[in-house]
Amino acid sequence: MARFVIVPQWQGSSSARAMQLIDGAQAIAGDLPRAACTLIDVPLEAGEALETGIHRYSSLIRTHDALVAELSGAAAPVIVVGGDCGVSVGAIGIAAEREERLAVVWFDAHPDLHTSSSSHSGAFGGMALSAVLGEGPDALSLAPGLVPAERVILAAARDYDAEEETRADEVGIAILDAPELESTEALVAALQATQATAVYIHVDLDVLDPSSLTGVTAPVPFGLTVAQLVAAIGAVRGVAPLAGATIAGFAPSSPAAAGDDLGAILRVVGALA
């Protein structure tokens, strides 16, 4: 049985609907086997920046440390259920320490390549992939080289800030646009090129087209269908063993709206599990 760690973190989001990420994580958890789920205690308070340029930094650190402690004792790959995108960083750090050549496939409508100096919002969710690449305050980033850029694939991102476009060119990660994922060949080739011994899959649900799922804080048109995302996840898992995964970004506007989206989400969870 797959194991799930539920992390209803909202502090990394810049959205006015950020606290609905708590509802989203809890809604997903409600449809998972209770015995397979562990809940991380996320602070309710916003927290302080502590002169880092990252809003709510103190609360983010507390959640990060609690998640890392939980995952450090896990023997098998775990699926982290967020919350905002920042929950992936600590989980990827644990996986990278265990695997000789970890690759990361980052499914997201947004590239999350800001740093605290470039971010317009100060929200850590928009810096999460930069943190995976080792850029950011030490406590919320991975050591440089732990997951090098040549083993990171950004998939179906389509809403870049100007600074992120520049960063994407500078860091040299592999980028696959949504139309390239209408089939899985390009994704398989990109992952094979990393020579990965294992892969971590991050899924922000806004990677899906709004016609497939509505409960996200920043929907972006021209995304993937559920079938395309499920096929892409299956293709990734066919190339390298799964070291762990995240599903993040569910922020339903109401319990009824959550119910409308859960069928699609559980298909994604099933592909990861």
N, C-alpha and C positions, 0 to 999 in steps of 0.2 A: 504493500500500500504506500502511495506517495505520502510524504509528510509536508505540511503547510505551516508556515509561520506568518501570522497575521500582524501587519504593522500599519495601523490606521493613522499614519503620520500625515498631517496637513501643513506643517510649518514650512515645508519647502516650496509651497505653491504661491504664486503671485495672484491667483484668481480671487475675486470677491466671493466665489463659491468654494473656497478652499476647504472649509469645514465639512462640506458634503463628501469629501474624500473619506472621512470617518464612516459615514453612512455606507459608502460604496464598498469599503473593505469589509464592513460587518455584513453587508448583504451577500457578498461572495462567500464569506465564511459560513453563513447560514445554510448554504447549499452544499457544503463540504462535510465529509464525515467528522463528527465532533472529536472523536478519539485521535484523529490524525492532525488536529490543529493545535498550535500553541499561540497564545496571544501575547504580544509585546506591549507592555504598559507605556503608552505614549503620553508625555506630559500634556495637560490640557492648556497650560499657559503658552502664550506666544513665545516668550523668551526674549533674550537681548542679543544684539549684534556683537558685543564685546570687541568693538573696533576692528572687526574682520571685513566689513563690507557685505556680510551675509546676514540678512534679516533672520531673526529668531534662532541665531546660531547656538545659543546655550541649550535650547530644547532639542535642536537637531543632534547635538553631541550626545545628550543623554539617551536618545533613541538609538543612535548609531552604536553606542557602547553596549546597550542592552541587546541589540540584535547580534552584534559580533560575539558577545558572550554566549548567546543561545546557539549560534551556528557553529561555534568552535567545538562544541560537544556532539555535533551531528555527524553520524557515520555515513549516511547516504545523502544523495542530492536532495535539496529542499526547494520547494517553491515558495517564494516570498510574495505575499499578497499585500500590496499597498492600497491606499496611501499614494503620496506623490513619488516622482521618479527618483528622488534622493535615496530611497530605501535600498536601491540596488548597489550602492557604492560599497558599503560594508560587506554585503554578501559576496560581491565579486572579489573583494580583497581576500576573504577566506578561501574562496575557490582558487584564486591565483597562487596563494601560498601552498596549496596542496597539489597543484597540477604543474607539470614541467613546462607545458606550452599551452596556456589557456587562451582561447579566442573568445571574443565577445561579439555577439550579434545584437544590435540595438535597434529594435523596431519602434519607431516613434515619428509622429508628424513633425516634431520639432527636433533640431539637432542637439540641443542641450550643451552647446559648446561655448557658452559664455564663461567668463571668469568674474571674480568679484570686481575687477577693475573695468570690465566692459559691460556688465549687466545693467540694464535700464531699471530693473525692478529690485535687485538685491536678493531675489528668490533662488534658493539653492537648487531647486528642481531644474532650472535653466542652465545650471553649471554642472549637472551630474556627470555627463560624459567627459567633460574636461577633467573632473575629479578622478574618473577612472584612468585617464591618461596621465595622472600625476600632478595636475595643476590645481592648486588651491591650498587653503590652510592644511597643515599636516594632519590634523585630526579628522578631516573630512575629505581626504584624497588618498590615492594609492601611491606607494613609492614609485618614482619615475622608473619606467622600464618594467614594472610588475606586469602590466598589460601594455606592451608597446603598440604604437599606432598601426604597425603592419599586421597586427592580429585583431584589429577592431573593424567591424563592418557596420556602417550606418545604413539602415534599410527603410525606404519609403518616407524619408523626411522631405517636407515640401513647404515649410514655412520658416524661412531663415531670416534672422536679423542680419543687417549688413556686416556687423562684426563677426557673426558666425560664418558667413560666407568666406571671409578672409581667413578665419581660424581653420576652417575645413581644408582650405588649400594649403595652409602652412603645416598642419600636423600630418597630412598625408594618409589619413584613414581611407579605406575603401568605401565608396558611396554608391548605393544602388537606388535609383529612383523608383517610384511606385510602378510605372509601366514596365520596368525591367523585371518585376516580380509577378507579371502575368503568367510566366512559367518559372520554373525553379533552376534552370540551367546556369544562369549568371551567378546566382547565390551559391550554388554548389561549387562552381569554379572558384569564386572568391574565397570561400571557406577552405577549400582544398589547398589553395595557394598559401594559406597561413601555416600549413603543416601542424595544425593543432592536435594536441593529445586529448583535449576535452573542450567543451564549449559552454559558455554561459549565455542564456537567452533572456534578454530584457524586452518586455512588451508593454509599452504605454498604449492603452486602448484607443487613444486618439489616432493611432496609425490606421485604424479602420475608417472607411468612408462614413460620413454622417448618416447616409442612408442605411448603413448596417448597424449603427449603434449611436445613440444620441447622448448618453449620460457621461459626457466629458466636459472639462472646464473650458477647452479651447478647440472646438471642432474645426477641422480643415478639410475642404472638399478634395475630391480626386484621390482618395485613399484606397486602401485595400478592401476587398470583400472578405467576409469571414472565411470563405472557402480558400481564397488566395493565402490568407495568413496561416490557416491550418496546414495547407500544403507546404508553405515555406518552412514552418516549424518542423514538419515531418522530414523535409529534405535536409535541414540542418542536422537533425538527430541521426539521419542516415550517414552523415559524414564523420561525426565525432561523438563520443559519449557525452551525455549531459552532466555538467558539473553543478548545475543549479539554474534557477530561472526566477524571474520576477514578472508579475502581472500587476500593473499600476494604472492609476489615473481614472478610476471609476468614480464619478461624482453625480449620482442620480438626483434629479430635481425633486423626487417624491418616491415613496414606497411603491406606488403603482408604476412609475417610470422605471424603477429598478427592476421590477418584475418583467417589464417588456424587454429589457436588455439582457437579462440573466441567461437566457437560452444561448445567445451568441457568445457570451463570456464563458459559459461552461464548455462550449466546444473548444475554445482556446485553451482553457484549463486542461481539458482532456488531451489535447495535443501535447501540452507540456508535460503532463503526468504520465 
